[in-house]
Amino acid sequence: MFSDSKFAPLRKGLLEFVVLRIVGGDQVYVPDILKRLAGTVFATQEGTLYPLLSKLRRELLVDYEWRESEFGPPRKYYRLTESGLQQLAQLDDYWQRINQTLARLGPAQTGSPHA
């Protein structure tokens, strides 16, 4: 069995993809993103999510706007930019090609002469 640390690099890259997908659906507030990720293999904390969103903003993939809140101070809502929408479409396409390739390759055969 593999340890979770073995999958950390893969998870990190996929987390960016997953966050782009969540933000691509609508303008979202960080606690809403965290709630969507909770209970999944991508569950994370603010200390991971805010730096990722900052990185995506520097790359011009996401932007945000401040909105007044009836529950306290204004809230920052994130949305994808045009570049972010294009990046998400490219990632979705790439993910589909990966899945198709894995399905075509099928499960590893134990006991085969090439194993």
Contacts in CASP RR format, 6 or more apart in sequence:
PFRMAT RR
TARGET T0000
AUTHOR 0000-0000-0000
METHOD contacts of the structure
MODEL  1
MFSDSKFAPLRKGLLEFVVLRIVGGDQVYVPDILKRLAGTVFATQEGTLY
PLLSKLRRELLVDYEWRESEFGPPRKYYRLTESGLQQLAQLDDYWQRINQ
TLARLGPAQTGSPHA
11 41 0 8 1.000
11 42 0 8 1.000
14 42 0 8 1.000
15 42 0 8 1.000
15 44 0 8 1.000
15 48 0 8 1.000
15 52 0 8 1.000
16 52 0 8 1.000
16 56 0 8 1.000
17 91 0 8 1.000
17 95 0 8 1.000
18 37 0 8 1.000
18 42 0 8 1.000
19 33 0 8 1.000
19 49 0 8 1.000
19 52 0 8 1.000
19 53 0 8 1.000
19 56 0 8 1.000
20 56 0 8 1.000
20 61 0 8 1.000
20 62 0 8 1.000
20 80 0 8 1.000
20 84 0 8 1.000
20 87 0 8 1.000
20 88 0 8 1.000
20 91 0 8 1.000
21 88 0 8 1.000
21 92 0 8 1.000
22 28 0 8 1.000
22 33 0 8 1.000
22 36 0 8 1.000
22 37 0 8 1.000
23 33 0 8 1.000
23 62 0 8 1.000
23 78 0 8 1.000
23 79 0 8 1.000
23 80 0 8 1.000
24 79 0 8 1.000
24 80 0 8 1.000
24 85 0 8 1.000
24 88 0 8 1.000
26 79 0 8 1.000
27 65 0 8 1.000
27 77 0 8 1.000
27 78 0 8 1.000
27 79 0 8 1.000
28 77 0 8 1.000
28 78 0 8 1.000
28 79 0 8 1.000
29 75 0 8 1.000
29 76 0 8 1.000
29 77 0 8 1.000
29 78 0 8 1.000
30 46 0 8 1.000
30 49 0 8 1.000
30 50 0 8 1.000
30 53 0 8 1.000
30 76 0 8 1.000
30 78 0 8 1.000
33 49 0 8 1.000
33 78 0 8 1.000
34 44 0 8 1.000
34 45 0 8 1.000
34 46 0 8 1.000
34 49 0 8 1.000
37 43 0 8 1.000
37 44 0 8 1.000
53 62 0 8 1.000
53 64 0 8 1.000
53 78 0 8 1.000
56 62 0 8 1.000
56 84 0 8 1.000
57 63 0 8 1.000
57 64 0 8 1.000
59 83 0 8 1.000
60 81 0 8 1.000
60 83 0 8 1.000
60 84 0 8 1.000
61 80 0 8 1.000
61 81 0 8 1.000
61 83 0 8 1.000
61 84 0 8 1.000
61 87 0 8 1.000
62 78 0 8 1.000
62 79 0 8 1.000
62 80 0 8 1.000
62 81 0 8 1.000
62 84 0 8 1.000
63 78 0 8 1.000
63 79 0 8 1.000
63 81 0 8 1.000
64 76 0 8 1.000
64 77 0 8 1.000
64 78 0 8 1.000
64 79 0 8 1.000
65 76 0 8 1.000
65 77 0 8 1.000
65 79 0 8 1.000
66 74 0 8 1.000
66 75 0 8 1.000
66 76 0 8 1.000
66 77 0 8 1.000
67 74 0 8 1.000
67 75 0 8 1.000
67 76 0 8 1.000
67 77 0 8 1.000
68 74 0 8 1.000
69 75 0 8 1.000
80 88 0 8 1.000
108 115 0 8 1.000
109 115 0 8 1.000
END
